[in-house]
Amino acid sequence: MKIELLTAKLRQDPQWESKHVVSILVEDLINDDKEGSQVRAGDIIPSHVSDLADDIAERGLMVPITIDQDNNVVEGNHRVQAYRELGQSGIDGSCYETIKAYRRTFADDQEKKAYQLKCNSHLPAKSSTNADYALVVSDELKNGCYPGMTWENFNDKSSNFNDLIDLAHQKYKRLGIGKNRAKAIVKIAIGDAPNSKLQNYTKAQVIQDFSDNNSIGWSGKKAGDESNGNVVYTLANMSHIFPNLTGNSFNKKTSTKNSVTTVAVIWNSNTFGKTGADIDEFRKNVVNKVNFANNSLMLKTGVRLVDEIYLVPQKLRGGKEASKTFKRVQKDSRGNFMTSKLPTSGWR
């Protein structure tokens, strides 16, 4: 349970803990690890268990775990595992045979998950991540908990994305979830929703896929790494051309003794409600803006801040683009990238 919740209950009734918290044998507890029963995206995390064991050995258990009427662990799986490890450590192991537990019932699964999210926002519990919240949002979407939208038809209406952000924000703002974080949560939650027309990526995914599938011998691990004479930068937003892309390229070309080729790998990170035509327009605008930077009067003749541009495949339907092939943007005889040669009907 959340330590603030425990404090509030004790403030209302100093005897609350003696009335509602029991000592129960750890061996009698049932870890509620059935699929969908927990809001954790990553299950039990060994490093967190180890940290908790050290904390409990030093300070004791600060807040009770929560169990249901059948001794299923609803909240506190990491603490239970820490107790089990302490009990096997051979150092006062008998001290960890029983654990304090708050037993309560839940009206339904949604009430239970709401309680888990609320309790996971404190120490010594591990705070809920965006992926944890996303598991709940996607599950609620699949179970028809959001008016006017379902899992099956979510991508049929572009306004559903912003509507779901508003709903998630309103539901979880009491747990400190702001509008921007609600947007990040929803992006994860509906990532596998059916009928999507466009593929989105994280920066890390783009880097990994490009490293695995490029034809220029680049094998870097992150943006800005130099490999085989190439330095790769990712670009997902028009506003990142100045100063991110151009500034990083200028710095790299200035500070590197050997000449390097700057490669920009571009994709549109805001695909919700967009069409293939929107992706085409985004690519055209990026290329035009890069050409503008490359032709700055501040540069020597023939010098370019960006030497190559590769397009990330994003179209899934209506002109499908090969999922692991990055398309190189052609240049004219003056070294300018050609918007007229940008593919609009897919590539192989």
Secondary structure, 3 states (H helix, E strand, C coil): CCHHHHHHHHHHCCCHHHHHEEEEEHHHCEECCCCCCCCCCCCCCHHHHHHHHHHHHHHCCCCCEEECCCCEEEECHHHHHHHHHHHCCCCCHHHHCEEEEEECCCCCHHHHHHHHHHHCCCCCCCCCCHHHHHHHHHHHHHCCCCCCCCCCCHHHCCHHHHHHHHHHHHHHHHHCCCHHHHHHHHHHHCCCCCCCCECCCCHHHHHHHHHHHCCCCCCCCCCCCEECCEEEEEECCHHHHHHHHHHHHHHHHHHCCCCCEEEEEECCCCCCCCCHHHHHHHHHHHHHHHHHHHCCCCCCCCCCCCCEEEECCCECCCCCECCCCCEECCECCCCCECHHHCCCCCEC
